[in-house]
Amino acid sequence: MKVFLLHPDRDFQVDPALRDEMYKAMLSGNLWALANVRRDRERRQRSAPTPPPTPPGPGDALAQDLELATLWKAMAGGDEFLFETAKRAVLSSLHDAAAIVYRQRVLADCLERPAIIRQLYELAIEALENERKADGGFWLTDRPDSTLHRSVRILTLHVDVLRRLRQIADQQAQDFRSEGFTRFFAMIKQELADDYLQAVGQHLRELGFSRGVLESARLGQGDKGRGYVVRRLREQRWTERLPFGNRTPGYSFTIAPRDEAGFKALEDIRGRGINLVANAVAQAADHIKSFFSMLRLELAFYLGCLNLHERLEQKGEPACFPEPLAEDQLALTTSGLYDICLTLHIQDRAVGNELDADGKSLVMITGANQGGKSTLLRSLGLAHLMMQAGMFTGARSFRASICSGIFTHYKREEDTAMEGGKLDEELSRMSQIAGQIAPRAILLCNESFASTNEREGSEIARQVIRAMLDKQIKVFFVTHMYELAQGFYSQQPGAALFLRAEREPDGRRTFKLLEGGPLPTSYGEDSYRRIFGSAGAAPAAVSTNR
């Protein structure tokens, strides 16, 4: 059975090392190792020497600059498993419009029927707890009869969960319209038919061997048994149950009560036959466990989306399913775009912005200090990430081309170790980005190369931007460097979009970004007045944009 709720043709990615170890344990027939493979792996990891720290990757910088931890915490709702699933899913972008729409439609079903999704998730957790319930606090060995008893008990508990899963499919399938859920419920109805569940229940009752074990074997070399097979006991006729009834003739022997060697030999014969049955039953139990593990993993992403959507609904914030377009279309149009991470931190609603950057490879953002430039940059990065994760976005509408990757280059605080200057650090990070970024990607720059003087910083930024544009990389650049912005504005007025943070005549910020060319000032005196008050003369206007 396959879940296929996150992808139309494959499971969500799992830990390859853990998957390979489980597969090898299953093939070896060591079922006790299969049950404890995770525990053994964790023990080896704890005893292994601590590897040296790795340098931050692009995902780490992206999470820091876009404040993705805030997004993941809102999706998790305090659940560590939901947090890790949300983190993995958001950073694992989809690059096919059809795959994104597939996930959006599944999510739309989840948003319409959240109670059913939570019920399915709890059912998956209950199934995964069956292994612990089956142990029952008893000490288990690796003997075949012990493995069989444990596996039968797990399967018996699984069958009860599967019956309830089938009941949900019967009652709710007609209310779901997405391809993912339609196929999922159809698979449940087909695979878990009534006659199948009834047959499984009958087999599990027989595997209790309440009437003993019937085995067959062939004579091997040295008159030793080989090829032990457990046979199904024939149902007795009622006449055979009578003390004087007709019975099938056969041979028998009795072991003396004190014949320990005889009992051990008989136990060995019994175990040889049961071992094959125990392996088969344990693999069946593991198959069902794998199904519920994947069901929990994939539903965890949608449960996280439900948690986030509820938070936004409580604040009255809009959310929409974006329209993903092909990478080569160079499209970006949005209405009411806001920063989801910002609104999760404040009591009031966040200010939304309108943007029409269709056909634009460069978006240059300038204007007054504290006017919302960095917030818009972050909201654009979040919207693209959430769109390519198959989620809704924080906007009334959002339409954009798919990107091959998102990279950020934000200013950093001073290096406390004093191993290099800030400009060296900025150049080093940009060099790393240049080695990883690919055509059709997005680069978000926030006050890059502002650590040096404006003339030098503008020249460095100009060369970086031109190199990125030549490689068909879309660049969003927030800057206070007037020479840089004015240079592009005068040379490419139609090939780029220029936005400017709005400022009222009295100095108030509306946090709206409007189309407009750069100004030689970013009104640093406003910041001075906010800090020191209106008393005293304000300094001359400076072109800083913090």
C-alpha positions as CSV (number, residue, x, y, z in Angstrom):
1,M,0.0,0.0,0.0
2,K,1.3,3.4,-0.9
3,V,0.2,6.8,0.5
4,F,1.2,9.2,-2.4
5,L,-0.3,12.3,-0.7
6,L,2.8,14.5,-1.2
7,H,3.9,13.3,-4.6
8,P,1.8,11.7,-7.3
9,D,4.3,8.9,-8.1
10,R,6.6,8.4,-5.1
11,D,6.8,8.5,-1.3
12,F,8.1,11.4,0.6
13,Q,11.9,11.1,1.1
14,V,13.0,9.2,4.2
15,D,16.4,8.7,5.8
16,P,18.3,6.6,3.3
17,A,20.7,5.1,5.9
18,L,17.8,3.9,8.1
19,R,15.9,2.5,5.1
20,D,18.9,0.5,3.9
21,E,19.5,-0.9,7.3
22,M,15.9,-2.0,7.7
23,Y,16.0,-3.7,4.3
24,K,19.2,-5.6,5.0
25,A,17.8,-6.8,8.4
26,M,14.6,-8.0,6.7
27,L,16.5,-9.9,4.0
28,S,18.7,-11.5,6.6
29,G,15.7,-13.0,8.4
30,N,17.0,-11.6,11.7
31,L,13.6,-10.3,12.7
32,W,14.8,-9.2,16.1
33,A,17.4,-7.0,14.5
34,L,14.6,-5.6,12.3
35,A,12.6,-4.7,15.4
36,N,15.7,-3.0,17.0
37,V,17.5,-1.5,14.0
38,R,16.6,2.0,15.0
39,R,17.8,1.5,18.5
40,D,21.1,0.0,17.3
41,R,21.6,2.8,14.9
42,E,21.1,5.4,17.6
43,R,23.4,3.6,19.9
44,R,26.2,3.6,17.3
45,Q,25.6,7.3,16.6
46,R,26.0,8.0,20.3
47,S,29.2,6.0,20.6
48,A,30.8,7.5,17.4
49,P,33.2,10.4,17.7
50,T,31.7,13.8,17.2
51,P,32.4,15.0,13.6
52,P,33.9,18.4,13.1
53,P,31.3,21.2,12.6
54,T,30.4,21.8,9.0
55,P,30.2,25.3,7.6
56,P,26.7,26.7,7.2
57,G,25.0,25.7,3.9
58,P,22.6,27.7,1.8
59,G,19.7,26.2,3.7
60,D,21.0,27.6,7.0
61,A,21.5,31.1,5.6
62,L,18.0,30.9,4.0
63,A,16.4,29.9,7.3
64,Q,18.2,32.7,9.2
65,D,17.5,35.4,6.7
66,L,13.9,34.6,6.1
67,E,13.2,33.7,9.8
68,L,11.9,30.3,8.7
69,A,12.1,29.0,12.3
70,T,9.1,31.2,13.1
71,L,7.2,29.6,10.2
72,W,8.1,26.0,11.3
73,K,7.2,26.7,14.9
74,A,3.7,27.9,13.9
75,M,3.2,24.8,11.7
76,A,4.5,22.5,14.5
77,G,2.3,23.9,17.3
78,G,4.8,22.5,19.9
79,D,5.2,19.1,18.2
80,E,8.8,18.3,17.4
81,F,7.9,15.8,14.7
82,L,5.7,18.3,12.9
83,F,8.6,20.8,13.2
84,E,11.1,18.5,11.5
85,T,8.6,17.5,8.8
86,A,7.7,21.1,8.0
87,K,11.4,22.0,7.8
88,R,12.2,19.1,5.5
89,A,9.2,19.8,3.2
90,V,9.6,23.6,3.0
91,L,13.3,23.3,2.1
92,S,12.6,20.5,-0.5
93,S,11.1,22.6,-3.2
94,L,9.1,21.2,-6.0
95,H,10.1,22.3,-9.5
96,D,7.2,21.1,-11.6
97,A,4.0,23.0,-11.8
98,A,1.8,19.9,-12.0
99,A,3.4,18.5,-8.8
100,I,2.8,21.7,-7.0
101,V,-0.9,21.8,-8.1
102,Y,-1.2,18.2,-7.1
103,R,-0.1,19.0,-3.5
104,Q,-2.2,22.2,-3.4
105,R,-5.4,20.3,-4.2
106,V,-4.6,17.7,-1.5
107,L,-4.1,20.6,0.9
108,A,-7.4,22.2,-0.2
109,D,-9.2,19.0,0.8
110,C,-7.4,19.1,4.2
111,L,-8.5,22.7,4.8
112,E,-12.1,21.8,4.0
113,R,-12.1,18.8,6.4
114,P,-9.5,19.3,9.1
115,A,-11.2,17.0,11.6
116,I,-10.9,14.0,9.2
117,I,-7.2,14.8,8.6
118,R,-6.5,14.9,12.4
119,Q,-8.4,11.7,12.8
120,L,-6.3,9.9,10.2
121,Y,-3.1,11.3,11.8
122,E,-4.1,10.0,15.2
123,L,-5.0,6.7,13.7
124,A,-1.5,6.4,12.2
125,I,0.1,7.2,15.6
126,E,-2.0,4.6,17.2
127,A,-0.9,2.0,14.7
128,L,2.8,2.9,15.3
129,E,2.2,2.4,19.0
130,N,1.0,-1.2,18.5
131,E,4.6,-2.4,18.6
132,R,5.0,-1.1,22.2
133,K,1.6,-2.5,23.2
134,A,2.5,-5.9,21.8
135,D,5.5,-6.2,24.0
136,G,3.3,-5.9,27.0
137,G,6.2,-5.4,29.4
138,F,7.5,-9.0,28.8
139,W,11.0,-9.9,28.1
140,L,11.2,-11.2,24.5
141,T,13.8,-13.5,23.0
142,D,14.9,-14.1,19.4
143,R,13.3,-17.6,19.4
144,P,10.9,-18.2,16.5
145,D,7.9,-18.8,18.7
146,S,8.5,-15.6,20.6
147,T,8.9,-13.7,17.4
148,L,5.8,-15.3,16.0
149,H,3.7,-14.5,19.1
150,R,4.8,-10.9,19.1
151,S,4.2,-10.4,15.4
152,V,0.7,-12.0,15.6
153,R,-0.2,-9.7,18.5
154,I,1.0,-6.7,16.5
155,L,-0.9,-7.8,13.4
156,T,-4.0,-8.3,15.5
157,L,-3.8,-4.8,16.8
158,H,-3.1,-3.5,13.2
159,V,-6.2,-5.2,11.8
160,D,-8.3,-3.3,14.2
161,V,-6.8,0.0,13.1
162,L,-7.1,-1.1,9.4
163,R,-10.8,-1.8,9.9
164,R,-11.3,1.8,11.3
165,L,-9.3,3.2,8.4
166,R,-11.5,1.3,6.0
167,Q,-14.6,2.7,7.8
168,I,-13.3,6.3,7.4
169,A,-12.7,5.6,3.7
170,D,-16.3,4.3,3.3
171,Q,-17.8,7.3,5.1
172,Q,-15.7,10.2,3.9
173,A,-14.2,9.3,0.4
174,Q,-17.0,11.0,-1.5
175,D,-16.3,14.3,0.2
176,F,-12.7,14.5,-1.1
177,R,-12.0,15.8,-4.6
178,S,-8.2,15.9,-5.0
179,E,-6.5,13.2,-7.0
180,G,-4.3,12.3,-4.0
181,F,-7.1,11.6,-1.6
182,T,-9.4,10.0,-4.2
183,R,-6.6,7.5,-5.1
184,F,-5.7,7.0,-1.4
185,F,-9.3,6.1,-0.4
186,A,-9.8,3.9,-3.5
187,M,-6.7,2.0,-2.6
188,I,-7.9,1.5,1.0
189,K,-11.2,0.2,-0.2
190,Q,-9.6,-2.2,-2.7
191,E,-6.7,-3.4,-0.5
192,L,-8.8,-3.7,2.7
193,A,-11.9,-5.4,1.4
194,D,-14.2,-7.1,3.9
195,D,-13.3,-10.6,2.7
196,Y,-9.6,-9.8,3.0
197,L,-9.8,-8.5,6.5
198,Q,-11.9,-11.5,7.5
199,A,-9.4,-13.9,6.0
200,V,-6.5,-12.1,7.8
201,G,-8.4,-12.4,11.1
202,Q,-8.9,-16.1,10.5
203,H,-5.3,-16.7,9.7
204,L,-4.2,-14.8,12.9
205,R,-6.5,-17.0,15.0
206,E,-5.0,-20.1,13.5
207,L,-1.4,-18.8,14.1
208,G,-2.1,-19.0,17.8
209,F,-1.8,-22.8,17.3
210,S,-4.4,-23.6,20.0
211,R,-4.7,-27.1,18.6
212,G,-1.0,-27.7,18.3
213,V,1.4,-27.5,15.3
214,L,1.3,-29.7,12.3
215,E,4.6,-29.9,10.4
216,S,6.0,-31.8,7.5
217,A,9.6,-32.5,6.6
218,R,11.8,-34.6,4.4
219,L,14.5,-37.0,5.4
220,G,17.9,-35.7,4.7
221,Q,21.4,-37.0,5.1
222,G,21.9,-39.0,8.2
223,D,18.1,-39.4,8.6
224,K,17.9,-35.8,9.7
225,G,14.8,-33.7,8.9
226,R,15.0,-31.0,6.4
227,G,12.5,-28.7,4.6
228,Y,10.3,-28.2,7.6
229,V,6.9,-26.6,6.7
230,V,4.0,-25.8,8.9
231,R,0.8,-27.3,7.6
232,R,-2.7,-26.0,8.1
233,L,-4.7,-28.2,10.4
234,R,-7.8,-29.7,8.8
235,E,-11.1,-28.9,10.5
236,Q,-12.3,-32.0,12.4
237,R,-15.6,-33.6,11.6
238,W,-17.9,-33.8,14.5
239,T,-17.7,-37.5,14.6
240,E,-13.9,-37.3,15.1
241,R,-14.4,-35.2,18.2
242,L,-16.2,-38.0,20.0
243,P,-14.1,-40.3,22.2
244,F,-15.3,-43.3,20.2
245,G,-15.5,-41.6,16.8
246,N,-13.5,-42.5,13.6
247,R,-10.1,-40.8,13.5
248,T,-7.5,-40.6,10.9
249,P,-4.9,-43.2,11.6
250,G,-1.4,-42.1,12.4
251,Y,1.7,-42.7,14.5
252,S,2.6,-40.9,17.7
253,F,5.1,-41.1,20.5
254,T,5.2,-39.7,24.1
255,I,8.1,-38.0,25.7
256,A,8.8,-38.9,29.3
257,P,8.2,-36.1,31.8
258,R,11.9,-35.9,32.8
259,D,13.4,-36.3,29.3
260,E,14.9,-32.8,28.9
261,A,16.8,-33.8,25.8
262,G,13.7,-35.1,24.2
263,F,11.8,-31.9,25.0
264,K,14.6,-29.8,23.6
265,A,14.8,-31.8,20.4
266,L,11.0,-31.5,20.0
267,E,11.2,-27.7,20.6
268,D,14.0,-27.5,18.0
269,I,11.8,-29.3,15.5
270,R,8.9,-27.1,16.2
271,G,11.0,-24.0,15.9
272,R,12.4,-25.0,12.5
273,G,8.9,-25.1,11.1
274,I,7.7,-22.0,12.9
275,N,10.7,-19.9,11.8
276,L,9.4,-19.5,8.3
277,V,6.0,-18.6,9.5
278,A,7.4,-16.2,12.0
279,N,9.5,-14.5,9.3
280,A,6.5,-14.1,7.0
281,V,4.3,-12.7,9.8
282,A,6.9,-10.3,11.0
283,Q,7.5,-9.0,7.5
284,A,3.8,-8.5,7.1
285,A,3.7,-6.5,10.4
286,D,6.6,-4.5,9.2
287,H,4.9,-3.7,5.9
288,I,1.9,-2.3,7.7
289,K,4.1,-0.4,10.1
290,S,5.9,1.2,7.1
291,F,2.6,2.2,5.6
292,F,1.5,3.9,8.7
293,S,4.9,5.5,9.2
294,M,4.7,7.1,5.7
295,L,1.0,8.0,6.3
296,R,2.0,9.8,9.5
297,L,5.0,11.5,7.8
298,E,3.0,12.8,4.9
299,L,0.0,13.9,6.9
300,A,2.3,15.7,9.3
301,F,3.1,18.2,6.6
302,Y,-0.6,18.9,6.0
303,L,-1.3,19.0,9.7
304,G,1.4,21.7,10.0
305,C,-0.3,23.6,7.2
306,L,-3.6,23.4,9.0
307,N,-2.0,24.7,12.2
308,L,-0.5,27.7,10.3
309,H,-3.7,28.4,8.4
310,E,-5.6,28.5,11.7
311,R,-3.2,31.0,13.2
312,L,-3.6,33.3,10.1
313,E,-7.4,32.9,10.2
314,Q,-7.5,34.0,13.8
315,K,-5.8,37.3,12.8
316,G,-7.9,37.7,9.7
317,E,-4.9,37.5,7.4
318,P,-5.6,36.4,3.8
319,A,-4.1,33.3,2.3
320,C,-4.3,32.0,-1.3
321,F,-3.1,29.2,-3.4
322,P,-0.5,30.7,-5.8
323,E,-0.4,30.0,-9.5
324,P,2.9,28.4,-10.4
325,L,4.2,29.0,-13.9
326,A,7.1,27.5,-15.9
327,E,10.6,28.7,-15.1
328,D,11.2,30.4,-18.4
329,Q,8.1,32.7,-18.2
330,L,9.7,35.3,-15.9
331,A,6.5,36.1,-14.1
332,L,5.7,37.7,-10.7
333,T,2.4,39.4,-9.9
334,T,1.0,39.6,-6.4
335,S,-1.7,41.4,-4.5
336,G,-1.7,42.0,-0.7
337,L,1.6,40.2,-0.2
338,Y,2.7,40.3,3.5
339,D,5.3,38.7,5.7
340,I,3.8,35.7,7.4
341,C,6.7,35.5,10.0
342,L,6.1,39.2,10.8
343,T,2.4,38.8,11.4
344,L,3.1,35.9,13.7
345,H,5.1,38.1,16.0
346,I,2.9,41.2,16.2
347,Q,-0.7,41.8,17.4
348,D,-1.8,43.9,14.4
349,R,-2.2,42.6,10.9
350,A,0.8,43.0,8.6
351,V,0.7,45.6,5.8
352,G,0.3,44.0,2.3
353,N,1.9,45.2,-0.9
354,E,1.1,45.0,-4.6
355,L,3.7,44.0,-7.1
356,D,3.8,43.6,-10.8
357,A,7.2,42.4,-12.0
358,D,6.3,40.3,-15.0
359,G,9.2,40.2,-17.4
360,K,11.6,41.8,-14.9
361,S,14.8,40.1,-13.9
362,L,15.9,42.9,-11.5
363,V,13.8,44.4,-8.7
364,M,15.7,47.3,-7.0
365,I,14.2,48.4,-3.7
366,T,15.1,51.8,-2.1
367,G,13.5,54.4,0.1
368,A,13.1,55.6,3.6
369,N,14.7,53.9,6.6
370,Q,12.3,51.5,8.4
371,G,9.9,51.7,5.5
372,G,9.3,48.0,5.0
373,K,12.0,47.2,2.4
374,S,13.5,44.2,4.2
375,T,10.0,43.0,5.1
376,L,9.0,43.0,1.4
377,L,12.2,41.1,0.5
378,R,11.5,38.5,3.2
379,S,7.8,38.1,2.1
380,L,8.9,37.5,-1.5
381,G,11.3,34.8,-0.4
382,L,8.7,33.1,1.9
383,A,6.0,33.3,-0.8
384,H,8.3,31.5,-3.4
385,L,9.3,28.9,-0.9
386,M,5.8,28.2,0.3
387,M,4.5,28.0,-3.3
388,Q,7.1,25.5,-4.3
389,A,6.3,23.4,-1.2
390,G,2.7,23.2,-2.4
391,M,1.4,25.4,0.3
392,F,-0.7,28.6,0.4
393,T,1.0,31.9,0.5
394,G,0.4,35.1,2.6
395,A,-1.3,37.2,0.0
396,R,-4.7,37.8,-1.7
397,S,-3.2,36.5,-4.9
398,F,0.2,35.3,-6.0
399,R,1.4,34.3,-9.5
400,A,5.0,33.6,-10.2
401,S,7.3,31.4,-12.2
402,I,9.0,28.5,-10.6
403,C,12.7,29.1,-9.6
404,S,15.5,26.6,-9.5
405,G,16.6,27.7,-6.1
406,I,16.4,30.6,-3.6
407,F,19.6,32.2,-2.2
408,T,20.0,35.1,0.3
409,H,22.8,37.5,0.8
410,Y,22.0,39.6,3.9
411,K,24.3,41.8,6.0
412,R,25.8,40.2,9.0
413,E,26.9,41.4,12.4
414,E,30.6,42.2,13.0
415,D,32.8,39.1,13.3
416,T,33.5,38.7,17.0
417,A,36.6,36.5,16.3
418,M,38.1,39.3,14.2
419,E,39.3,36.8,11.6
420,G,38.4,39.1,8.8
421,G,36.7,42.3,7.9
422,K,33.0,42.6,7.1
423,L,33.6,43.2,3.4
424,D,35.8,40.0,3.2
425,E,33.0,38.1,4.8
426,E,30.4,39.4,2.4
427,L,32.6,38.6,-0.6
428,S,33.3,35.1,0.7
429,R,29.6,34.4,1.1
430,M,28.8,35.8,-2.4
431,S,31.6,33.5,-3.8
432,Q,29.9,30.5,-2.2
433,I,26.6,31.5,-3.7
434,A,28.1,31.9,-7.1
435,G,29.5,28.4,-6.9
436,Q,26.0,26.9,-6.2
437,I,23.4,29.1,-7.9
438,A,22.0,28.1,-11.2
439,P,20.0,29.7,-14.0
440,R,16.4,30.5,-13.2
441,A,17.2,30.9,-9.5
442,I,16.4,33.9,-7.3
443,L,18.9,35.9,-5.3
444,L,17.7,38.1,-2.5
445,C,20.2,40.8,-1.4
446,N,19.6,43.0,1.6
447,E,22.1,45.9,1.9
448,S,24.9,43.8,0.4
449,F,28.4,45.3,0.3
450,A,27.3,48.2,2.5
451,S,30.3,47.6,4.8
452,T,32.6,49.7,2.6
453,N,32.2,53.2,1.1
454,E,29.4,53.8,-1.4
455,R,31.6,54.1,-4.4
456,E,33.4,50.8,-3.8
457,G,30.3,49.0,-2.6
458,S,28.2,50.2,-5.6
459,E,30.9,48.9,-8.1
460,I,31.1,45.5,-6.5
461,A,27.3,45.2,-6.3
462,R,26.9,46.4,-9.9
463,Q,29.3,43.7,-11.2
464,V,27.6,41.0,-9.1
465,I,24.1,42.0,-10.4
466,R,25.2,42.1,-14.0
467,A,26.9,38.7,-13.7
468,M,23.7,37.2,-12.2
469,L,21.4,38.7,-14.8
470,D,23.7,37.4,-17.6
471,K,23.1,33.9,-16.2
472,Q,19.3,34.3,-16.2
473,I,19.1,34.7,-12.4
474,K,16.4,37.0,-11.0
475,V,17.8,39.5,-8.5
476,F,15.9,41.4,-5.7
477,F,18.2,44.0,-4.3
478,V,17.5,46.2,-1.2
479,T,20.0,49.0,-1.0
480,H,20.7,52.5,0.4
481,M,23.5,53.1,-2.1
482,Y,22.1,55.8,-4.4
483,E,24.9,55.5,-6.9
484,L,24.1,51.9,-7.5
485,A,20.4,52.3,-7.8
486,Q,20.6,55.4,-9.9
487,G,23.0,53.8,-12.3
488,F,20.6,50.9,-13.1
489,Y,17.6,53.3,-13.1
490,S,19.2,55.5,-15.8
491,Q,20.6,52.6,-17.9
492,Q,17.7,50.1,-17.7
493,P,14.5,51.9,-16.9
494,G,12.3,49.3,-18.7
495,A,14.2,46.1,-18.0
496,A,14.0,46.4,-14.2
497,L,11.4,47.3,-11.6
498,F,12.2,50.0,-9.1
499,L,10.3,50.2,-5.8
500,R,10.5,52.9,-3.2
501,A,9.4,52.8,0.4
502,E,6.6,55.3,0.9
503,R,7.1,58.2,3.4
504,E,4.4,60.7,4.4
505,P,5.3,64.4,4.5
506,D,5.3,64.3,8.3
507,G,7.8,61.4,8.3
508,R,5.4,58.6,9.0
509,R,5.9,55.3,7.3
510,T,3.1,53.5,5.6
511,F,5.2,50.3,5.0
512,K,3.9,50.4,1.4
513,L,6.4,49.9,-1.5
514,L,5.4,51.9,-4.6
515,E,7.0,52.1,-8.0
516,G,9.5,54.9,-8.2
517,G,13.1,55.8,-8.9
518,P,15.7,56.1,-6.2
519,L,16.2,59.3,-4.2
520,P,19.5,60.7,-3.0
521,T,18.3,60.5,0.6
522,S,16.8,57.9,2.8
523,Y,15.7,60.4,5.4
524,G,18.1,59.5,8.2
525,E,16.9,62.5,10.1
526,D,13.6,60.6,10.8
527,S,15.6,58.0,12.7
528,Y,17.5,60.7,14.5
529,R,14.2,62.3,15.7
530,R,12.7,59.0,16.8
531,I,15.8,58.3,19.0
532,F,16.6,61.8,20.3
533,G,13.3,63.6,19.9
534,S,12.6,66.8,18.1
535,A,14.8,69.0,20.3
536,G,18.0,70.2,18.7
537,A,18.9,70.4,15.1
538,A,18.6,67.3,13.1
539,P,21.7,66.2,11.0
540,A,21.7,66.7,7.3
541,A,20.0,64.1,5.2
542,V,22.2,61.1,4.7
543,S,21.9,58.2,2.3
544,T,21.6,55.4,4.8
545,N,18.9,52.9,4.7
546,R,19.0,50.7,7.8
